[in-house]
């Protein structure tokens, strides 16, 4: 049952879509948002970005240059898209009937930001159980190899979680939010160019990376939304429930069921 009202169209996956996701660990959703809806979302995202971010600074951290968390607190249109947009339908079909939001953020590589981001799994940045969470990247710009589109290794999610305890300098990497993984052989990696309004869905164990934005006059702006089972817990936090808005179904955790309801009068 839907928890929030919305006029945004639903999204049904085909049997072939679901099978492809299971095999490859990702799914591209073309033209998920049309231009009429995309431009207002982009405008609200940029207004929030410009209120809190300076110009790109090559000496600043990745967090400073490229990330704005909790964008649904800053944009009502993003909130509608996050809470009850087509990606919630997708999450329900890939995860199950009980869905909560786990992350909302802007992940930008503005022109001039040529820093790459190494191979990683999104579950390494917030390890959840069960391990069926999905990351969704909605392109707010056309993205290609020149301006830093996503690269991924199809099927790599089948290898499961790479243990952070096996990595060197884990605490130092956490401080910079860098949990990149060394890959011996990435010959099977493919780029995933997107048109503005397209989205790509990633399994939480899928290995992916991005190069820097090498274009002269184009930004690469992504709306990143993560969804999880409504009862998902944080392995790194003594299996405490991951807090996030309950979007579909029910949760055995009362704190999830009421999370952010008062904040948004829902």
N, C-alpha and C positions, 0 to 999 in steps of 0.2 A: 504493500500500500504506500502511495506517495505521501510524504510528510509535508511538502511545501507545494504551493500552487505556482504554476508557470505557464506562459504561453509558448515556450520554446518547444519545438517539435520533438517527439520521441524518436529513439533510434533503435531499430531492431537489427540484430545480427543474423546472418544466414548460417545454416549448418556448416557451409564451407568456411565462413569467417571464423567460427568457433574452432573448427578443426585446424585451420591454418595457425590460429593463435596457439593452440596446444602444441603444434609441431615446431613453430618458429619462435614463439615467445613474444611476438609483437603483431600489431595489426594497424595498418594505415586506414584512416577514415577520411576519404576525400570530401571536401566541401561540407564539413560538419556545420559551419556557421556561414551564412551568406553575407555579402558585403554590407547590407543594410543593418545587420545586427553586429557585425564585426567592428565597424568603424566607431560606433559609440562605446563599445567595450575598450577598444584601443585608446580612445580619448580619455576615458576615466583612468585607465592604467597609467597613461603618460602623465596625467595630472598628479596622481599619487607618487609616481617616480620622481617627478621634478620637485615636489614638495620636500622630499627626503634625501635626494641624491644630488651630488655635485657632478661636474663633468668627469669623464673617464680620467683616472689618474694611474699611470703605469706603475707607480710605486705603492699603490694601495692594494689591499687584499682582495681576493676574489669575492668575499662577502660584501665588501664595500662597493666594488665596481659592478657586480653582476646579480645580486640577490635582494629582493624585497619580500619579506615573509608576510603571511596573513593578509594577502591582498584583498580577500573577501571582507576584511574589516574596513577597507578603504574605498571599495567600489561596490555600489549596490547592484550594478549589472553583472560584475563577476560573481557576486554572492548568489544571484539567481541562477547563473550558469553552473556554478559549483554545487549548489544545493539541489537543483531540480532540472538541470539541463540534460542533453542527450547522453553525456558521459556517465550520468548516474544509471541510465538504462543499460549502458554497456557494462558498467560495473556489476549490476544485478545479474546480467547474463553470464559473466565470466567468473564471478565470485560466489553469488548466491543471493537469497532474498533479503538478507539483513546486511545493510551497507551503512558505513559512516565515512565522513570525510576525514582524511588523515593529514593532509598538507595542502595549503594553497600559497603560491608564491609566484612572483615574476622572476624569470631567469633570462636576463638580457645580456647580449654581447653587442654593445653599441659600437659604432664605427670607431676604429682606433684600438679596440680591445683585441689584440692578436694573441692573447694567451690561450693555449689549448687546455682542455680538461681531460684528464687521462681516463683509462678504462676503469669502470666501477659498476657496482650493483646498487640500485637505490635502497635495497634492504640493508646495505651496509651503513646507511646514514640514518637508520631508525629501524632496527631489526624487529620485525613483528612476527608473531605467530597467531594464526596459521599463515603460512608463507604463500598466500594467494593474493596479496595486495597488488594493485596495479598503479603505475604511474601514467599520467596522460599529459602530453605536450601539445597544446593548441598553438599553431603558428599565427602570430599577429602580423608577420611579414612573410613574403616569399623567402624561403631558406634554401640554400644550395651549398655546394662545396666551397664557393668563394667566401660566403659570409658566415660560415661556421655551422653548417647543418649537422644533425646527429649522424654518427656512425654506429653500427651495431653488428654483433655476431649472431646470426640466426641460429636458434637451437641451443645457445649457450646457457639458457636458464635451466636446462636439464642437469647441469652439473651441480646445482644447489648452491647453498650459501658458502662464500669464501670466508673462513673464520678470521675476524679481525685480530684475534690473539696470535695468529701466525704471522702478522705483519710487523715490520720494524717501525719503531718510533710511533706507536699508535696514538699516544697522547698528543704528541706534536702534530700528527696529522689531523686529529680531531680538532685541535685548536684552530687550524686553518680550514677545517671541513674538507680535508684532502684525504680520502680513503681510496686512492687510485691503486690499481692492481697491475702487476707486471704480467704481460701476456707474451708467451714464448712464440706463438704462431697466430698471427691475426690475418692470414691470407684470405680467410673466408668473410672478413668484415665487408660490409656494404654501406654506402651512404644512403640516407633517407631524406631526399629533398622534399620539401612541402610547399604548397601554395598557401598564401594567407587564407585562413579559414579551415585548412585541413588540420587533422589531429593524428597523432600516433599514440598507441597504447602499448605499454611495456610491462611484461611480467617483472615482478620485483627482483628476480634473480638474473635477468638478462644483462649481459655485459654490453656496455655502450660507452661512447666518448664523443667529444666534439673538438674540432680544430678551432683556431682563433678566427676572428672576423678579419679577413684580408681584403675586403672590399674598400673602396675609397669613399663611397658616399651612401652606403646602405647599412642599416641596423639589422640585428637579428634578435627579435623580441618574441619570447615564448611565455605563455601562461601555463604554469605547471600545477597540476592538481593530482593529488594522490588519494585513492580510495582503498578501504580495507573492510574485512568482515567486521560487523558491529561488535563482536566479542574479541577482536584482536588485542593481544597484550604486547607490551614492550619487553622483549627478552633482556635487554640491557638495563632494565629498571625493575629487577626482581619480579618480572611478569605482572607489573601493574597494568591496568587497562589503558590502552592508548585513548586519550581524550580527543574527541572530535564530534561534530554534529551528527546525530542520527538522521539519516536521509531516507532509508527504506527499512521496513520491518521493525524488529525489536532487538533489544540488547539485554543481556542478563545483568549488566552494570548500570545501576541507577544514575551514576554520574555521567555516563554517556547519554542516556535517555533524555536528560535535562540540559546537556551541555549547550551553551550559547542561546538557549531559548529566551531567557530574559533579555539578553544583549540585543537580540533582533526582534523581540516581541513576537516570537513564533510559538 
